[in-house]
Amino acid sequence: MKTKICFVILGVLMLAVILLACPAWGQTKPRAATLAQQKMCAVQAQKVFNERRIKEGKHLNWSESFTSHYEGSTNVCYVMERTARMPIDLAYGDQHTITTISVVDAFEGRTYAFFNGDGNQSHHGPTCWFKPHGNELIFCVSDTSFHGLESEFDAIVYKYLGISE
């Protein structure tokens, strides 16, 4: 009788260990975002985008857009904002495009990536950096051309954060 009870207890313990280990097996894959999480992220990204536009004002010579992406494995809602401005530079007597791209956590406000580039390289070079989760700041290292660095920035952001325009 005692032996039978020991086997039952041992069997229950083994079953418990197996059941507890099963969820850990599934964690090797990134969690896919649910439709509700994606919608929540899209709503928050729109709110962040609109608030910034109200704060900075709408300008006729600006082109603005945003993209949202919910990353289930990190539980972060990213919003990528892209602004292209065409100021007339009186000091240089020309009109050129300045592009600014930022990737921000739509709920916490943390900036994960930033690009600012002037299409007229004679004025000043572009700035490009990326800060992945728990890592040091990474600066873009491509050639110093405006379009080369912007392309590198887009590739890095897509690779590490899964967001693109």
Phi and psi restraints in degrees (value plus and minus 20) as a CYANA .aco file:
   2 LYS   PHI     -83.5   -43.5
   2 LYS   PSI     -58.0   -18.0
   3 THR   PHI     -84.7   -44.7
   3 THR   PSI     -60.2   -20.2
   4 LYS   PHI     -84.7   -44.7
   4 LYS   PSI     -61.1   -21.1
   5 ILE   PHI     -85.1   -45.1
   5 ILE   PSI     -61.6   -21.6
   6 CYS   PHI     -81.3   -41.3
   6 CYS   PSI     -62.1   -22.1
   7 PHE   PHI     -86.2   -46.2
   7 PHE   PSI     -58.1   -18.1
   8 VAL   PHI     -85.1   -45.1
   8 VAL   PSI     -66.2   -26.2
   9 ILE   PHI     -82.9   -42.9
   9 ILE   PSI     -64.7   -24.7
  10 LEU   PHI     -80.8   -40.8
  10 LEU   PSI     -62.1   -22.1
  11 GLY   PHI     -83.4   -43.4
  11 GLY   PSI     -62.2   -22.2
  12 VAL   PHI     -84.2   -44.2
  12 VAL   PSI     -62.3   -22.3
  13 LEU   PHI     -83.2   -43.2
  13 LEU   PSI     -62.7   -22.7
  14 MET   PHI     -83.5   -43.5
  14 MET   PSI     -61.3   -21.3
  15 LEU   PHI     -82.7   -42.7
  15 LEU   PSI     -61.8   -21.8
  16 ALA   PHI     -82.5   -42.5
  16 ALA   PSI     -62.3   -22.3
  17 VAL   PHI     -83.2   -43.2
  17 VAL   PSI     -63.9   -23.9
  18 ILE   PHI     -83.6   -43.6
  18 ILE   PSI     -64.9   -24.9
  19 LEU   PHI     -85.4   -45.4
  19 LEU   PSI     -56.4   -16.4
  20 LEU   PHI     -91.8   -51.8
  20 LEU   PSI     -50.6   -10.6
  21 ALA   PHI     -99.0   -59.0
  21 ALA   PSI     -45.4    -5.4
  22 CYS   PHI     -78.2   -38.2
  22 CYS   PSI     -66.0   -26.0
  23 PRO   PHI     -81.0   -41.0
  23 PRO   PSI     -52.3   -12.3
  24 ALA   PHI     -85.4   -45.4
  24 ALA   PSI     -53.9   -13.9
  25 TRP   PHI     -82.7   -42.7
  25 TRP   PSI     -59.5   -19.5
  26 GLY   PHI     -91.0   -51.0
  26 GLY   PSI     -36.0     4.0
  27 GLN   PHI     -99.5   -59.5
  27 GLN   PSI     -24.5    15.5
  28 THR   PHI     -92.9   -52.9
  28 THR   PSI     -42.6    -2.6
  29 LYS   PHI    -114.5   -74.5
  29 LYS   PSI     123.3   163.3
  30 PRO   PHI     -83.7   -43.7
  30 PRO   PSI     122.2   162.2
  31 ARG   PHI     -91.3   -51.3
  31 ARG   PSI     112.3   152.3
  32 ALA   PHI     -98.8   -58.8
  32 ALA   PSI     123.6   163.6
  33 ALA   PHI     -92.6   -52.6
  33 ALA   PSI     116.1   156.1
  34 THR   PHI     -96.7   -56.7
  34 THR   PSI     143.9   183.9
  35 LEU   PHI     -80.9   -40.9
  35 LEU   PSI     -58.7   -18.7
  36 ALA   PHI     -84.1   -44.1
  36 ALA   PSI     -61.2   -21.2
  37 GLN   PHI     -86.1   -46.1
  37 GLN   PSI     -61.4   -21.4
  38 GLN   PHI     -82.8   -42.8
  38 GLN   PSI     -61.5   -21.5
  39 LYS   PHI     -86.9   -46.9
  39 LYS   PSI     -64.0   -24.0
  40 MET   PHI     -78.6   -38.6
  40 MET   PSI     -61.8   -21.8
  41 CYS   PHI     -85.9   -45.9
  41 CYS   PSI     -64.0   -24.0
  42 ALA   PHI     -81.9   -41.9
  42 ALA   PSI     -61.0   -21.0
  43 VAL   PHI     -85.0   -45.0
  43 VAL   PSI     -64.9   -24.9
  44 GLN   PHI     -86.6   -46.6
  44 GLN   PSI     -59.6   -19.6
  45 ALA   PHI     -82.4   -42.4
  45 ALA   PSI     -62.6   -22.6
  46 GLN   PHI     -81.1   -41.1
  46 GLN   PSI     -61.2   -21.2
  47 LYS   PHI     -82.8   -42.8
  47 LYS   PSI     -66.6   -26.6
  48 VAL   PHI     -81.1   -41.1
  48 VAL   PSI     -65.8   -25.8
  49 PHE   PHI     -80.8   -40.8
  49 PHE   PSI     -67.1   -27.1
  50 ASN   PHI     -84.8   -44.8
  50 ASN   PSI     -61.1   -21.1
  51 GLU   PHI     -82.6   -42.6
  51 GLU   PSI     -60.7   -20.7
  52 ARG   PHI     -86.1   -46.1
  52 ARG   PSI     -60.6   -20.6
  53 ARG   PHI     -84.5   -44.5
  53 ARG   PSI     -57.8   -17.8
  54 ILE   PHI     -86.5   -46.5
  54 ILE   PSI     -63.8   -23.8
  55 LYS   PHI     -84.1   -44.1
  55 LYS   PSI     -64.4   -24.4
  56 GLU   PHI    -108.8   -68.8
  56 GLU   PSI     -37.9     2.1
  57 GLY   PHI      65.7   105.7
  57 GLY   PSI     134.0   174.0
  58 LYS   PHI    -112.7   -72.7
  58 LYS   PSI     112.2   152.2
  59 HIS   PHI    -137.3   -97.3
  59 HIS   PSI     120.5   160.5
  60 LEU   PHI     -86.7   -46.7
  60 LEU   PSI     -50.7   -10.7
  61 ASN   PHI    -118.0   -78.0
  61 ASN   PSI       5.0    45.0
  62 TRP   PHI    -132.9   -92.9
  62 TRP   PSI     124.2   164.2
  63 SER   PHI    -136.2   -96.2
  63 SER   PSI     103.3   143.3
  64 GLU   PHI    -147.5  -107.5
  64 GLU   PSI     122.2   162.2
  65 SER   PHI    -172.4  -132.4
  65 SER   PSI     144.1   184.1
  66 PHE   PHI    -166.2  -126.2
  66 PHE   PSI     136.9   176.9
  67 THR   PHI    -155.9  -115.9
  67 THR   PSI     121.7   161.7
  68 SER   PHI    -135.7   -95.7
  68 SER   PSI     135.1   175.1
  69 HIS   PHI    -174.9  -134.9
  69 HIS   PSI     103.9   143.9
  70 TYR   PHI    -116.7   -76.7
  70 TYR   PSI     103.3   143.3
  71 GLU   PHI    -120.9   -80.9
  71 GLU   PSI      88.0   128.0
  72 GLY   PHI     -86.0   -46.0
  72 GLY   PSI     -54.0   -14.0
  73 SER   PHI     -90.1   -50.1
  73 SER   PSI     -47.5    -7.5
  74 THR   PHI    -129.4   -89.4
  74 THR   PSI     -26.7    13.3
  75 ASN   PHI      39.0    79.0
  75 ASN   PSI      24.6    64.6
  76 VAL   PHI    -143.1  -103.1
  76 VAL   PSI     117.4   157.4
  77 CYS   PHI    -121.6   -81.6
  77 CYS   PSI      89.0   129.0
  78 TYR   PHI    -112.0   -72.0
  78 TYR   PSI     122.6   162.6
  79 VAL   PHI    -146.5  -106.5
  79 VAL   PSI     104.1   144.1
  80 MET   PHI    -122.7   -82.7
  80 MET   PSI      99.2   139.2
  81 GLU   PHI    -128.7   -88.7
  81 GLU   PSI     113.4   153.4
  82 ARG   PHI    -145.6  -105.6
  82 ARG   PSI     105.4   145.4
  83 THR   PHI    -146.7  -106.7
  83 THR   PSI     111.6   151.6
  84 ALA   PHI    -138.8   -98.8
  84 ALA   PSI     101.5   141.5
  85 ARG   PHI    -134.3   -94.3
  85 ARG   PSI     127.8   167.8
  86 MET   PHI    -145.0  -105.0
  86 MET   PSI      54.6    94.6
  87 PRO   PHI     -95.7   -55.7
  87 PRO   PSI     132.2   172.2
  88 ILE   PHI    -113.0   -73.0
  88 ILE   PSI      97.2   137.2
  89 ASP   PHI    -111.6   -71.6
  89 ASP   PSI      83.4   123.4
  90 LEU   PHI     -86.8   -46.8
  90 LEU   PSI     -50.7   -10.7
  91 ALA   PHI     -85.5   -45.5
  91 ALA   PSI     -54.7   -14.7
  92 TYR   PHI    -126.1   -86.1
  92 TYR   PSI     -29.6    10.4
  93 GLY   PHI      48.9    88.9
  93 GLY   PSI      11.4    51.4
  94 ASP   PHI    -160.4  -120.4
  94 ASP   PSI     149.8   189.8
  95 GLN   PHI    -137.9   -97.9
  95 GLN   PSI     113.5   153.5
  96 HIS   PHI    -166.0  -126.0
  96 HIS   PSI     149.7   189.7
  97 THR   PHI    -121.7   -81.7
  97 THR   PSI     113.5   153.5
  98 ILE   PHI    -134.0   -94.0
  98 ILE   PSI     102.4   142.4
  99 THR   PHI    -128.7   -88.7
  99 THR   PSI     111.6   151.6
 100 THR   PHI    -145.1  -105.1
 100 THR   PSI     109.4   149.4
 101 ILE   PHI    -150.2  -110.2
 101 ILE   PSI     111.1   151.1
 102 SER   PHI    -154.2  -114.2
 102 SER   PSI     126.9   166.9
 103 VAL   PHI    -140.5  -100.5
 103 VAL   PSI      99.1   139.1
 104 VAL   PHI    -149.9  -109.9
 104 VAL   PSI     128.5   168.5
 105 ASP   PHI     -90.8   -50.8
 105 ASP   PSI      96.9   136.9
 106 ALA   PHI     -85.5   -45.5
 106 ALA   PSI     -41.8    -1.8
 107 PHE   PHI    -118.6   -78.6
 107 PHE   PSI     -61.0   -21.0
 108 GLU   PHI    -115.9   -75.9
 108 GLU   PSI     -36.4     3.6
 109 GLY   PHI      61.4   101.4
 109 GLY   PSI     -16.2    23.8
 110 ARG   PHI     -92.2   -52.2
 110 ARG   PSI     113.2   153.2
 111 THR   PHI    -110.0   -70.0
 111 THR   PSI     106.7   146.7
 112 TYR   PHI    -121.1   -81.1
 112 TYR   PSI     -46.0    -6.0
 113 ALA   PHI    -175.4  -135.4
 113 ALA   PSI     130.0   170.0
 114 PHE   PHI    -169.8  -129.8
 114 PHE   PSI     116.1   156.1
 115 PHE   PHI    -155.7  -115.7
 115 PHE   PSI     113.8   153.8
 116 ASN   PHI    -160.7  -120.7
 116 ASN   PSI      96.9   136.9
 117 GLY   PHI    -156.8  -116.8
 117 GLY   PSI     121.4   161.4
 118 ASP   PHI    -122.9   -82.9
 118 ASP   PSI     102.5   142.5
 119 GLY   PHI     -81.2   -41.2
 119 GLY   PSI     -39.8     0.2
 120 ASN   PHI    -120.3   -80.3
 120 ASN   PSI      77.1   117.1
 121 GLN   PHI     -84.7   -44.7
 121 GLN   PSI     -36.4     3.6
 122 SER   PHI     -90.7   -50.7
 122 SER   PSI     -38.1     1.9
 123 HIS   PHI    -100.9   -60.9
 123 HIS   PSI     -80.0   -40.0
 124 HIS   PHI    -186.9  -146.9
 124 HIS   PSI     131.8   171.8
 125 GLY   PHI     -96.2   -56.2
 125 GLY   PSI     145.7   185.7
 126 PRO   PHI     -95.2   -55.2
 126 PRO   PSI     137.3   177.3
 127 THR   PHI    -134.9   -94.9
 127 THR   PSI     114.1   154.1
 128 CYS   PHI    -171.1  -131.1
 128 CYS   PSI     102.3   142.3
 129 TRP   PHI    -168.2  -128.2
 129 TRP   PSI     143.9   183.9
 130 PHE   PHI    -165.7  -125.7
 130 PHE   PSI     117.6   157.6
 131 LYS   PHI    -147.5  -107.5
 131 LYS   PSI      72.5   112.5
 132 PRO   PHI     -89.4   -49.4
 132 PRO   PSI     143.4   183.4
 133 HIS   PHI     -73.6   -33.6
 133 HIS   PSI     102.0   142.0
 134 GLY   PHI      48.7    88.7
 134 GLY   PSI      -5.6    34.4
 135 ASN   PHI    -140.5  -100.5
 135 ASN   PSI     151.2   191.2
 136 GLU   PHI     -94.2   -54.2
 136 GLU   PSI     144.2   184.2
 137 LEU   PHI     -85.1   -45.1
 137 LEU   PSI     113.5   153.5
 138 ILE   PHI    -135.7   -95.7
 138 ILE   PSI     107.1   147.1
 139 PHE   PHI    -116.6   -76.6
 139 PHE   PSI     123.3   163.3
 140 CYS   PHI     -86.3   -46.3
 140 CYS   PSI     122.2   162.2
 141 VAL   PHI    -144.5  -104.5
 141 VAL   PSI      -8.3    31.7
 142 SER   PHI     -85.3   -45.3
 142 SER   PSI    -197.8  -157.8
 143 ASP   PHI     -76.9   -36.9
 143 ASP   PSI     142.6   182.6
 144 THR   PHI    -103.4   -63.4
 144 THR   PSI     -13.2    26.8
 145 SER   PHI     -89.9   -49.9
 145 SER   PSI     127.3   167.3
 146 PHE   PHI     -76.0   -36.0
 146 PHE   PSI     -71.8   -31.8
 147 HIS   PHI     -91.8   -51.8
 147 HIS   PSI     -53.7   -13.7
 148 GLY   PHI     -83.2   -43.2
 148 GLY   PSI     -63.2   -23.2
 149 LEU   PHI     -91.4   -51.4
 149 LEU   PSI     -58.2   -18.2
 150 GLU   PHI     -84.1   -44.1
 150 GLU   PSI     -60.4   -20.4
 151 SER   PHI     -85.1   -45.1
 151 SER   PSI     -61.1   -21.1
 152 GLU   PHI     -83.4   -43.4
 152 GLU   PSI     -63.0   -23.0
 153 PHE   PHI     -78.7   -38.7
 153 PHE   PSI     -69.4   -29.4
 154 ASP   PHI     -79.0   -39.0
 154 ASP   PSI     -60.5   -20.5
 155 ALA   PHI     -87.2   -47.2
 155 ALA   PSI     -61.8   -21.8
 156 ILE   PHI     -84.9   -44.9
 156 ILE   PSI     -65.8   -25.8
 157 VAL   PHI     -82.3   -42.3
 157 VAL   PSI     -61.5   -21.5
 158 TYR   PHI     -87.1   -47.1
 158 TYR   PSI     -62.8   -22.8
 159 LYS   PHI     -83.0   -43.0
 159 LYS   PSI     -66.0   -26.0
 160 TYR   PHI    -113.4   -73.4
 160 TYR   PSI     -48.4    -8.4
 161 LEU   PHI    -134.7   -94.7
 161 LEU   PSI     -31.7     8.3
 162 GLY   PHI      52.8    92.8
 162 GLY   PSI       1.9    41.9
 163 ILE   PHI    -139.9   -99.9
 163 ILE   PSI     117.9   157.9
 164 SER   PHI    -169.5  -129.5
 164 SER   PSI     145.2   185.2
